Amino acid sequence: MDRKKKIRIVMAKPGLDGHDRGAKVVARALRDAGMEVIYLGLQQTPEDIVNSAVQEDADFVGISSLAGAHMTHFTRVLKLLKENDSEDIIVVGGGIIPEDDRDELMKAGVAALFGPGMSTDDIVGALNKLAVERGKV
């Protein structure tokens, strides 16, 4: 895909969730697909994530959540982006998220959610599609 600029994504694991293997696999796949990935690592606060995304002029925020606090962390990130006039940053996420919560998060403004076992090619494709649809590339 011909691009004017690389897609930039800030990825993080909020809260006390200590399982980051999946996030690292996805980060590497996005990088290998030509995206610029800023991986903040474990135990980030929503404030840390949003501040980094704004400072890095990110196109996306990617949140990985396996510890059950996804409703709190995702909605807080969305709220902080709005407060920082940065609602144009696309929020996506992955992890163990029950179907009812997935629907609620999507209604709140999360653009895409990826579950365990989803191929990295599908994730890359979904982000590329969102970037085009939202005028990021």
N, C-alpha and C positions, 0 to 999 in steps of 0.2 A: 504494500500500500504506500503510495507516494504521500509524504507528509511535509508540511511546512515546518513543523517542530515535533520533537519527541513528546509523547505523553508522559507526564510526571505524576507519580503516585506516591503518597506518603502512606506507609503501612505500619500498623502497630498492634500490640496486644495490650488492651487496657486491663486495669485492675490486677487482681492477684493470680490470674491465669498463668500458669507456668509451662504450658504445652505449646511450643512454637515450631515444631517440625513442619507442620502443614503450611504455616505462614512462610517459612523459609523456602519451601518447595515452590510455592506460588510466586514469591518474590523473585526467585531465580528464573522461573519460566517467563515472567513478565520482562525481566531484564534481557533474557535471551531472545525475546520477541522484539527487542528494540526500544522498550520503554525505559524511562529513567525512574528507578525505584529508590526511595529513601526509607530504609527500614529502621524504625525507632526502637524496636525490640520490646522486651517484656516490661510489664508493670507501669505502663504509661497512664497518665490521667487524661480524661477528655480534653482538659485545658492544654496539656502538653501536645496532644495530637493536633488540635486546631491551631495552636500557635505555630507549630512546625509547618503545617499545611499552608498557612497564610504566608509565613516567611519564605517558604520554598516555592511559592507561586504554583502550587500543585493543581493539577486538573482533577485528581481523585484523592479521596481518603479511603483506604482499605483497612477495615477492622476485622480482626480474627477473635472469635469468642467461643471458648469451649467450657467455661466455668459457670454458665447460667446467669450471668449479670448483663446479658446482651441488651435487654430492654432499657436498663439504666444507662449503659455506656453509649449505645447508638443514639438514643434520643437526646442525650446530653451533648454529644458531638453536633447533631443537627441544630440544636438550640444555639450553641456557641457559634457555629458558622453563621447563623442568621444574625446574631448579635454583632458579629464582626463584618457584616455586609459581605459575606463570602459564600452566599448560598449557591453561587455558580460552581463551587467545588462539589463534585459528584461523590456521594457516599455509597460505598459498596461494602459487603462484608461476607464473612464465611464462618463456618463452625457448626456446632450442634445447636440448632435453633428450631424449636417446635413449630409445626405448621401454623397454628393460631398466632404465634408471635411473629412469624414471617409475614403474614398478612398485615398485622398491625404495623410492623416496621416499614413495610412498603407504603402503606397509607401515610405514614409519618414523613416519608421522603427518601428512604433508602432506595437507591436505583436498582440494585441487584443483590441477591444473596446466593451464595454458593455453598453447597453442602459437601460432606465427606464423600470421597469417591468420584467427584466431578473431575473430568479431565482438565489438565492445565490448558490444552488447546481450546476447549470450550470457554474457559475463563478469559483467555487472551482474546478470543473472538468476541465475547460479550463486551469486554472493555473497549475494544476497537470500535464496535458498533455504537456503544454509548458515546464515545468520544466524537464520532462523526455526527450523530444525531444532535448532540448538544453543542456543536461548533467548536470543539476543543482542538481539532486538527484541520 
